[in-house]
Every structure is written in structure tokens, then in C-alpha cells.
Amino acid sequence: MKKDTTNTGFVILISLVATIGGFLFGFDSGVINGTVDGLKKAFNSDSVVTGFNVASMLLGCAVGAFFAGTLADKMGRRAIMIISAVFFIVSAWGSGIATGSGEFIIYRVIGGFAVGAASVIAPAYISEVAPAKYRGMLSSIQQIAIISGLFCAFLSNYVIAEISGGSTQMFAWGYEAWRWMFWIELAPAFLFLFALFFIPESPRFLVAAGKNTKALSVLTSLMGESASAKLAEIQNTLTGSHHRPRLRDILDSKTGIRPIVWVGVGLAALQQLVGINVVFYYGAVLWQAAGFSEQDSLLINVVSGGVSIAACLVATFLVDRIGRKPLLLVGSIGMAITLGVVAFVFATGALGENGALKLGDTEGLIALIAANLYVVFFNASWGPVMWIMLGEMFPNQIRGSGLAVSGLSQWVTNFGITMLFPIMLTSIGLGGAYGIYAFFALVSAFFVLKYTRETKGLELEDMEG
């Protein structure tokens, strides 16, 4: 049996540094959840403008994900993560000092650039430094980091609102609570920036850039005696002309866009079409619409965040044991059932005197349990596994470009779902919205069965497409 010379401790350490980007991805995405009322009051905005204030970051995410994937093939994975860390800092500070919707949107779009970049580059980096047998587990830590970021955002929002008496009330130094909710992010953002200067560049990027000596040095620190053999394998996976990866590599002379890229686009879009980020971005609004108070709604967010972390740990334990495809399939079926239950409860709930949905104790409990089970199914499957697959399913030559196109698909879909939710809330109601999400969960099951291929245990150099 071939001796395993992997420097496991070092691989885990640098992977954890990369996942700080995932934590910031989650925090920056979730912090908006508790600030919606504050934004309405501070900027005197209606539901459409408020929806754009919330969703504006996602435009930046789409752009950030697309250009990060392609720029990472030119500048390196670590360089793009450093740039994203700086953008996180600028966005966190600026979002809190904004005095109007226009200024706020600019800072949120800058944050979106960072989130989009982190969303595609962190899992790619982890996939490129981790050995195949640990890759799924280490890549799934990225989703735990994302959910931990969401949880910390929900928790800090709840604590700040509890201390100040509401998101629109003054908290400290003459600034409203909702502004401090954004500023809390500065601490992990500076930590991310500092830590990135102490991790190596991806060896796969270094080989593609023609820096073979440096690549061998990094591979030696990662895998010891196996470094030379792995260097040769990576070199052999580049195209015959050995040109550096570029966006047009996703095209095939016979089929147009390569089929594997379409699979990536489909996975990325379906992860959002099941409506998960409506829970993350509008959780407080959603539960208030179902009759809960603002404080109870913020507390429900905290509970959902904790449940999500536990579900991600399940995925971390199972993904390298039973594989990616079975987890996706079970998650799709579970989400379709639980979303269907939530849709039914919301659609058949009673209306209060003001015409708003008012759930009874039993209905409210059923909706709460079903919604949290939905979150469990998502975070034990599609949450981490979609990002794991995007980070590993593409051949070395098109990994950056495949991630760019798939990331663009993910964030454009995210933007559409997020922007449409306030409109659906006033037109077809919570029941109708959740019915649509349940339908796409069912579609995702068929997509997994027909189009996805198992990647468990395969080396990145063995990926086809």
C-alpha cells in the first residue's frame, strides 16, 4: 500500500483560513436580516426600494463571482481572497455610515463583490490543496463557516436589538442599533485579511501559471514525498498547448458550452430556486408576517442558525462516506416535503383584522417545525454539497471559468428570488411563495438523478468534462 505522506495538520490549517471568507459570506448575507426595519425608517423607503436595498448586494455577488473565477486564473486564488477581504472591510464600515439608499446600495454592492468572490474562490482553493479522501469534508467546512457567519449575524442582531430595544433605537455613541449590526463584521474581516498573508498559493494555479518550482515547493509542504508525482499529474491535465486557463475554455468545438458547465449552472441555480435565502435574508420579516413579534422573529433566526450548523456537521460526516449525489437527492426530497407543508399551513392560515396572516398556536408550531426541518435538509445536502461539487467537478483547465459561470448563475438567481419575495408576499402570499419553492425542490431531485455524476474519491486530475 502506498504510504500517505500528506501533511494533514497544515492542509486543515490553511483550509480553515480560506473558510473565514465563507464566514464573512454568511455574516454579510445574514446581517441584513435584522436591519430591514431600520433601513425603512432611516431611508424612508417603500417595499420595492427596501427589497432592492436588501437584494442590491446580490448584484455585486453576481459580478464578483464571475470576475473572481476568471481573475483567479490570472492573479491567483490567494490574491483574489485578499482583495475580497479588503472589500468586506469597506462594505461593513460603509453600510453602517450610509445616510441614504443610494450610498447604502453602493457599499452593499462592494460587499457583494467580496461575497461573490469568496463564494467561488474559497471552495476552489480548498479543493486544490486538499487530498481526495479529505476533500469533501474540508470543503463542507466552508458551508459550516457560511452558516456560522449567518448564525453570528443573527445572534449579534438579536443581542444588539435586545439591548437597545429594537433595531431602530439608539445603541451606542449616538448611532442606531442597525448600524452597529453592520460594524460587528469588521472584526472577522480584518482577521481574514491578516491570516491570508500566511497561507500558500494554490499549487494548481502555480502550475497553470508556469511556476513549477514554486508549485513543487507548495506541494511538498502539503503532501511530502508524493509532491513530484502530483506535479506531473497536474501538468498532464492542462491542454495540449499548455496555455493558461481562460474563459473560452468552457467552449467545445462540437457541443458549444461543455455539458459539465451546464450541470454546474443548473446546480447553482437550483440551490437558490428552493428559496433558502428568503429564510436567511427575510427571516424576521417572514415570521412577523406569520404573526410573530420582531424579537420572537429574531430569536427564531438564531434557532434556525444553530440548527443549520448542526445539519452541516452531518454533511461533513457523510459526504466522503456516502457521496455527493445521494446527499443531494435526499435533500431534494426532504425539502420538497417540508416546503409543501409550510406552503399549506401559510395558504390555509386565518387572516387577522388588518388582513395579515395570523397563525394559531398549532399552525404556528407546525410551520416553525417544518421550516426548520427544511433548513436541516438544505444544510445537510444542497447547502454544502453544491459548493463542494462546483469546487471539484471541473477539470483543472476550466475550474476557474466553470466556477465563474456557475457562480454568476447562482447569484443572479439569488437576486431574482430575493427581489421577488416582497412582491410575492403582497400578491400571492407566503403560501404561494413557498409553493413555488417546493416545486423547484422537486425539480432539483430529477436534475440530480439525470445529470449529476458522483465525484467522491476522485482526484481533481481525474475529473472529466
C-alpha positions as CSV (number, residue, x, y, z in Angstrom):
1,M,0.0,0.0,0.0
2,K,1.2,3.4,-0.9
3,K,2.3,5.4,2.1
4,D,0.2,8.6,2.9
5,T,2.7,11.5,3.4
6,T,0.0,14.2,3.5
7,N,0.7,17.0,6.0
8,T,-2.8,16.8,7.3
9,G,-2.4,19.4,10.0
10,F,-1.1,22.0,7.6
11,V,-3.8,21.2,5.0
12,I,-6.5,21.7,7.6
13,L,-5.0,24.9,8.9
14,I,-4.8,26.6,5.5
15,S,-8.3,25.3,4.6
16,L,-9.7,26.9,7.8
17,V,-8.1,30.3,6.9
18,A,-9.9,30.1,3.5
19,T,-13.2,29.3,5.2
20,I,-13.1,32.7,7.1
21,G,-14.1,34.0,3.7
22,G,-17.1,31.7,4.0
23,F,-17.9,33.0,7.5
24,L,-17.9,36.6,6.1
25,F,-20.0,35.4,3.2
26,G,-22.6,34.2,5.7
27,F,-22.3,37.2,8.0
28,D,-22.6,39.7,5.3
29,S,-25.6,37.9,3.8
30,G,-27.4,37.4,7.1
31,V,-26.7,40.7,8.8
32,I,-29.3,42.5,6.6
33,N,-32.0,40.2,8.1
34,G,-32.3,42.3,11.3
35,T,-31.8,45.7,9.7
36,V,-34.8,45.9,7.4
37,D,-36.9,47.9,9.8
38,G,-34.0,50.2,10.5
39,L,-33.4,50.8,6.7
40,K,-37.1,51.5,6.1
41,K,-37.1,54.2,8.9
42,A,-33.7,55.7,8.2
43,F,-34.2,56.0,4.4
44,N,-38.0,56.3,4.4
45,S,-38.2,53.6,1.8
46,D,-41.3,51.7,0.5
47,S,-41.4,47.9,0.0
48,V,-39.8,48.0,-3.5
49,V,-36.9,50.2,-2.5
50,T,-36.4,48.1,0.7
51,G,-36.4,45.0,-1.4
52,F,-33.6,46.5,-3.6
53,N,-31.7,47.6,-0.5
54,V,-31.7,44.0,0.6
55,A,-31.1,42.5,-2.8
56,S,-28.5,45.1,-4.1
57,M,-25.6,43.1,-2.6
58,L,-26.6,40.2,-4.8
59,L,-25.8,42.2,-8.0
60,G,-22.3,42.7,-6.6
61,C,-22.2,39.0,-5.8
62,A,-23.0,38.0,-9.4
63,V,-20.3,40.3,-10.7
64,G,-17.8,39.3,-8.0
65,A,-18.4,35.6,-8.6
66,F,-18.0,35.9,-12.4
67,F,-14.8,38.0,-12.4
68,A,-13.3,36.3,-9.4
69,G,-13.4,33.0,-11.2
70,T,-11.7,34.4,-14.3
71,L,-9.3,36.7,-12.4
72,A,-8.2,33.9,-10.2
73,D,-6.8,32.2,-13.2
74,K,-4.7,35.3,-13.9
75,M,-3.8,36.6,-10.4
76,G,-4.1,33.5,-8.2
77,R,-6.6,32.2,-5.7
78,R,-5.0,33.9,-2.7
79,A,-4.7,37.3,-4.3
80,I,-8.4,37.3,-5.1
81,M,-9.2,36.4,-1.5
82,I,-7.0,39.2,-0.2
83,I,-8.9,41.7,-2.4
84,S,-12.2,40.3,-1.2
85,A,-11.1,40.8,2.4
86,V,-10.4,44.5,1.8
87,F,-13.9,44.8,0.1
88,F,-15.5,43.2,3.2
89,I,-13.9,45.8,5.4
90,V,-15.0,48.7,3.2
91,S,-18.6,47.4,2.9
92,A,-19.0,46.7,6.6
93,W,-17.9,50.2,7.5
94,G,-19.8,52.0,4.7
95,S,-23.1,50.2,5.2
96,G,-23.2,51.4,8.8
97,I,-22.4,55.0,8.0
98,A,-24.7,55.3,5.0
99,T,-27.2,58.2,5.1
100,G,-29.4,57.3,2.1
101,S,-30.4,54.4,-0.1
102,G,-28.0,55.3,-2.9
103,E,-25.0,55.4,-0.7
104,F,-26.1,52.3,1.2
105,I,-26.5,50.4,-2.1
106,I,-23.0,51.3,-3.3
107,Y,-21.5,49.9,-0.1
108,R,-23.6,46.8,-0.2
109,V,-22.6,46.1,-3.9
110,I,-19.0,46.4,-2.8
111,G,-19.7,43.8,-0.1
112,G,-21.4,41.8,-2.8
113,F,-18.1,41.7,-4.9
114,A,-16.4,40.3,-1.8
115,V,-19.2,37.7,-1.1
116,G,-19.3,36.6,-4.7
117,A,-15.5,36.2,-4.8
118,A,-15.4,34.3,-1.5
119,S,-18.2,32.0,-2.6
120,V,-16.4,30.6,-5.5
121,I,-12.7,31.0,-4.7
122,A,-12.7,29.6,-1.1
123,P,-14.1,26.2,-2.1
124,A,-11.9,26.1,-5.2
125,Y,-8.8,26.8,-3.1
126,I,-9.7,24.2,-0.5
127,S,-10.3,21.6,-3.3
128,E,-7.0,22.4,-4.8
129,V,-5.0,22.0,-1.6
130,A,-6.8,19.0,-0.1
131,P,-6.2,15.4,-0.9
132,A,-9.2,13.5,-2.4
133,K,-10.0,11.5,0.7
134,Y,-10.4,14.6,2.8
135,R,-11.6,17.0,0.1
136,G,-15.4,16.6,0.7
137,M,-15.1,17.0,4.5
138,L,-12.8,20.0,4.3
139,S,-14.8,21.7,1.6
140,S,-18.0,21.2,3.6
141,I,-16.4,23.2,6.4
142,Q,-16.9,26.1,4.0
143,Q,-20.7,25.7,4.4
144,I,-20.3,25.4,8.2
145,A,-18.4,28.7,8.1
146,I,-21.1,30.3,6.0
147,I,-23.9,29.1,8.4
148,S,-21.7,30.1,11.4
149,G,-21.4,33.6,9.9
150,L,-25.2,33.7,9.4
151,F,-25.7,32.4,13.0
152,C,-23.3,35.0,14.4
153,A,-25.1,37.8,12.4
154,F,-28.5,36.6,13.6
155,L,-27.2,36.4,17.2
156,S,-25.4,39.8,17.2
157,N,-28.5,41.3,15.6
158,Y,-30.7,39.8,18.3
159,V,-28.4,40.9,21.2
160,I,-28.0,44.4,19.8
161,A,-31.7,44.8,19.3
162,E,-32.5,43.3,22.7
163,I,-30.1,45.7,24.5
164,S,-31.2,48.8,22.5
165,G,-34.9,48.0,22.5
166,G,-35.2,47.5,18.7
167,S,-33.2,47.8,15.5
168,T,-34.3,51.4,15.0
169,Q,-33.3,52.6,18.5
170,M,-30.0,54.1,19.6
171,F,-27.4,51.6,20.7
172,A,-24.0,53.3,21.4
173,W,-22.2,56.6,20.7
174,G,-25.3,58.1,19.2
175,Y,-25.8,55.5,16.4
176,E,-28.8,53.4,15.8
177,A,-28.7,49.6,16.5
178,W,-29.0,48.6,12.8
179,R,-25.7,50.5,12.0
180,W,-23.8,48.6,14.7
181,M,-25.1,45.3,13.3
182,F,-23.0,46.0,10.2
183,W,-20.0,47.2,12.1
184,I,-19.6,44.0,14.1
185,E,-18.4,42.4,10.8
186,L,-15.2,44.5,10.8
187,A,-13.5,42.2,13.4
188,P,-13.6,38.9,11.3
189,A,-12.9,40.9,8.1
190,F,-9.6,42.2,9.5
191,L,-8.8,38.7,10.8
192,F,-9.3,37.3,7.3
193,L,-7.1,39.9,5.7
194,F,-4.3,39.3,8.2
195,A,-4.4,35.4,8.0
196,L,-4.3,35.3,4.2
197,F,-0.7,36.5,4.2
198,F,0.3,33.3,5.9
199,I,-1.1,30.7,3.5
200,P,0.4,29.5,0.2
201,E,-1.0,30.0,-3.2
202,S,-2.8,27.1,-4.8
203,P,-0.4,24.6,-6.4
204,R,-2.8,24.0,-9.3
205,F,-2.7,27.7,-10.1
206,L,1.0,27.9,-9.9
207,V,1.4,25.0,-12.4
208,A,-1.1,26.7,-14.8
209,A,1.0,29.9,-14.4
210,G,4.2,28.1,-15.3
211,K,5.6,28.5,-11.8
212,N,6.6,24.8,-11.4
213,T,9.4,25.3,-8.9
214,K,7.1,27.2,-6.6
215,A,4.3,24.7,-7.2
216,L,6.6,21.8,-6.2
217,S,7.6,23.7,-3.0
218,V,3.9,24.1,-2.0
219,L,3.0,20.5,-3.0
220,T,6.0,19.3,-0.9
221,S,4.6,21.2,2.1
222,L,1.2,19.7,1.5
223,M,2.0,16.1,0.6
224,G,5.7,15.4,1.3
225,E,7.2,12.6,-0.9
226,S,4.3,12.5,-3.3
227,A,4.8,16.0,-4.5
228,S,6.8,15.3,-7.7
229,A,4.3,12.7,-8.9
230,K,1.4,15.0,-8.2
231,L,3.2,17.9,-10.1
232,A,3.5,15.7,-13.2
233,E,-0.2,14.7,-12.9
234,I,-1.3,18.3,-12.7
235,Q,0.8,19.2,-15.7
236,N,-0.7,16.4,-17.8
237,T,-4.2,17.7,-17.2
238,L,-3.6,21.0,-18.9
239,T,-4.5,21.3,-22.6
240,G,-2.0,20.1,-25.3
241,S,-0.9,23.6,-25.9
242,H,-0.4,24.2,-22.2
243,H,-1.9,27.7,-22.4
244,R,-3.0,29.3,-19.2
245,P,-6.7,28.7,-18.4
246,R,-9.1,31.2,-20.0
247,L,-12.8,31.8,-20.1
248,R,-13.3,30.4,-23.6
249,D,-12.0,27.0,-22.5
250,I,-15.6,26.3,-21.4
251,L,-16.5,26.0,-25.1
252,D,-16.3,22.8,-27.0
253,S,-16.0,22.7,-30.8
254,K,-18.7,20.1,-31.1
255,T,-21.2,20.9,-28.3
256,G,-20.8,24.6,-27.7
257,I,-20.7,25.2,-24.0
258,R,-19.3,22.0,-22.4
259,P,-22.1,19.8,-20.8
260,I,-20.3,19.8,-17.4
261,V,-20.6,23.6,-17.3
262,W,-24.4,23.4,-17.9
263,V,-24.5,20.9,-15.0
264,G,-22.7,23.5,-12.8
265,V,-25.1,26.2,-13.9
266,G,-28.1,24.0,-13.1
267,L,-26.8,23.0,-9.7
268,A,-26.1,26.7,-8.8
269,A,-29.5,28.0,-9.9
270,L,-31.5,25.2,-8.3
271,Q,-29.7,25.8,-4.9
272,Q,-31.4,29.2,-4.9
273,L,-34.7,28.4,-6.5
274,V,-35.7,26.4,-3.5
275,G,-35.9,29.7,-1.6
276,I,-33.3,29.2,1.1
277,N,-32.1,32.8,1.1
278,V,-35.6,34.1,1.6
279,V,-35.3,32.5,5.1
280,F,-31.8,33.9,5.6
281,Y,-32.5,37.5,4.3
282,Y,-36.1,37.9,5.2
283,G,-36.5,35.6,8.2
284,A,-37.5,38.3,10.6
285,V,-40.0,39.8,8.0
286,L,-41.3,36.3,7.2
287,W,-42.1,35.3,10.8
288,Q,-43.6,38.8,11.5
289,A,-45.9,38.3,8.5
290,A,-46.9,35.0,10.1
291,G,-47.9,36.8,13.3
292,F,-44.7,36.7,15.5
293,S,-43.2,39.8,17.1
294,E,-39.9,41.3,15.9
295,Q,-38.0,40.0,18.9
296,D,-39.5,36.5,18.6
297,S,-38.7,36.5,14.9
298,L,-35.1,37.5,15.5
299,L,-34.9,34.7,18.1
300,I,-36.3,32.2,15.6
301,N,-33.5,33.2,13.3
302,V,-30.9,32.4,16.0
303,V,-32.5,29.0,16.5
304,S,-32.5,28.3,12.7
305,G,-28.9,29.3,12.5
306,G,-28.0,26.8,15.3
307,V,-30.0,24.1,13.6
308,S,-28.2,24.8,10.3
309,I,-24.7,24.4,11.8
310,A,-25.8,21.0,13.3
311,A,-27.1,19.9,9.9
312,C,-23.8,21.0,8.2
313,L,-21.9,18.8,10.6
314,V,-24.0,15.9,9.4
315,A,-23.0,16.6,5.8
316,T,-19.3,16.9,6.9
317,F,-19.5,13.4,8.4
318,L,-21.3,11.8,5.5
319,V,-20.1,13.5,2.3
320,D,-16.9,11.4,1.9
321,R,-18.6,8.3,3.1
322,I,-21.9,8.0,1.1
323,G,-21.0,10.5,-1.6
324,R,-22.3,13.8,-3.0
325,K,-25.2,12.5,-5.2
326,P,-27.1,10.6,-2.5
327,L,-27.0,13.6,-0.2
328,L,-28.3,15.9,-2.9
329,L,-31.2,13.5,-3.7
330,V,-32.3,13.0,-0.1
331,G,-32.1,16.8,0.5
332,S,-34.2,17.5,-2.6
333,I,-37.0,15.1,-1.4
334,G,-36.9,16.3,2.1
335,M,-37.1,20.0,1.1
336,A,-40.0,19.3,-1.3
337,I,-42.0,17.7,1.5
338,T,-41.2,20.3,4.2
339,L,-41.7,23.2,1.9
340,G,-45.0,21.7,0.9
341,V,-46.1,21.6,4.5
342,V,-45.1,25.2,5.1
343,A,-46.9,26.3,2.0
344,F,-50.1,24.5,3.0
345,V,-50.1,26.0,6.5
346,F,-49.5,29.5,5.2
347,A,-52.1,29.1,2.5
348,T,-54.8,27.9,4.8
349,G,-54.0,30.2,7.8
350,A,-56.5,32.6,9.1
351,L,-56.3,36.4,8.5
352,G,-56.3,38.9,11.3
353,E,-58.4,42.1,11.5
354,N,-55.9,44.0,9.3
355,G,-55.9,41.3,6.7
356,A,-52.5,40.0,7.7
357,L,-51.8,36.3,8.2
358,K,-52.4,35.2,11.8
359,L,-51.4,31.6,12.6
360,G,-52.9,29.8,15.6
361,D,-50.7,28.1,18.1
362,T,-50.9,24.7,16.4
363,E,-50.4,26.1,12.9
364,G,-47.6,28.3,14.0
365,L,-45.8,25.4,15.7
366,I,-46.3,23.2,12.6
367,A,-44.9,25.9,10.3
368,L,-42.0,26.5,12.6
369,I,-41.0,22.8,12.8
370,A,-41.5,22.2,9.1
371,A,-39.4,25.4,8.2
372,N,-36.6,24.3,10.5
373,L,-36.7,20.8,9.0
374,Y,-36.4,22.4,5.6
375,V,-33.3,24.2,6.8
376,V,-31.9,21.0,8.1
377,F,-32.4,19.2,4.8
378,F,-30.9,22.0,2.9
379,N,-27.8,22.4,5.1
380,A,-27.2,18.6,5.2
381,S,-27.3,18.5,1.4
382,W,-27.6,21.3,-1.1
383,G,-26.0,23.9,1.1
384,P,-22.5,22.4,1.4
385,V,-22.6,19.8,-1.4
386,M,-23.4,22.2,-4.2
387,W,-20.3,24.3,-3.3
388,I,-18.2,21.1,-2.9
389,M,-19.2,19.9,-6.3
390,L,-18.5,23.2,-8.0
391,G,-15.1,23.3,-6.4
392,E,-14.1,19.8,-7.6
393,M,-16.3,18.8,-10.6
394,F,-14.5,20.8,-13.3
395,P,-11.2,19.7,-14.9
396,N,-8.2,21.7,-13.9
397,Q,-8.2,23.6,-17.3
398,I,-11.7,25.1,-16.8
399,R,-12.1,25.2,-13.0
400,G,-11.8,29.0,-12.7
401,S,-14.0,29.6,-15.8
402,G,-16.6,26.9,-14.8
403,L,-16.8,28.5,-11.3
404,A,-17.2,31.9,-12.9
405,V,-20.2,30.9,-15.0
406,S,-21.8,28.8,-12.3
407,G,-21.2,31.5,-9.6
408,L,-22.8,34.0,-11.9
409,S,-25.8,31.7,-12.3
410,Q,-26.1,31.2,-8.5
411,W,-26.1,34.9,-7.6
412,V,-28.3,36.1,-10.5
413,T,-30.9,33.5,-9.4
414,N,-30.4,34.6,-5.8
415,F,-31.0,38.2,-6.7
416,G,-34.2,37.3,-8.6
417,I,-35.6,35.2,-5.7
418,T,-34.7,37.8,-3.1
419,M,-36.1,40.7,-5.2
420,L,-39.3,38.9,-5.9
421,F,-40.1,37.8,-2.4
422,P,-41.6,41.2,-1.1
423,I,-43.7,41.4,-4.3
424,M,-44.9,37.8,-3.9
425,L,-45.6,38.4,-0.2
426,T,-48.1,41.1,-1.2
427,S,-49.5,39.3,-4.3
428,I,-49.7,35.6,-3.8
429,G,-48.8,35.5,-0.1
430,L,-46.5,33.3,1.9
431,G,-48.4,30.1,0.9
432,G,-48.0,30.8,-2.8
433,A,-44.3,31.8,-2.5
434,Y,-43.4,28.6,-0.6
435,G,-45.5,26.5,-3.0
436,I,-43.1,27.8,-5.8
437,Y,-40.0,26.9,-3.7
438,A,-41.5,23.4,-3.1
439,F,-41.9,22.9,-6.9
440,F,-38.3,23.7,-7.6
441,A,-37.2,21.4,-4.8
442,L,-39.0,18.6,-6.7
443,V,-37.3,19.7,-9.9
444,S,-33.9,19.5,-8.2
445,A,-34.5,15.8,-7.4
446,F,-35.0,15.0,-11.1
447,F,-32.0,17.1,-12.1
448,V,-29.7,15.2,-9.6
449,L,-30.9,11.8,-10.9
450,K,-30.4,12.7,-14.6
451,Y,-27.5,15.0,-14.8
452,T,-25.1,14.8,-11.9
453,R,-22.1,12.4,-11.6
454,E,-20.5,11.3,-8.4
455,T,-17.1,12.8,-7.6
456,K,-16.4,11.1,-4.2
457,G,-12.9,9.8,-4.0
458,L,-11.8,11.1,-7.4
459,E,-8.6,13.2,-7.7
460,L,-9.1,16.6,-9.4
461,E,-6.8,15.3,-12.2
462,D,-9.4,12.6,-12.9
463,M,-12.3,15.0,-13.5
464,E,-13.8,14.9,-17.0
465,G,-15.9,17.3,-19.0
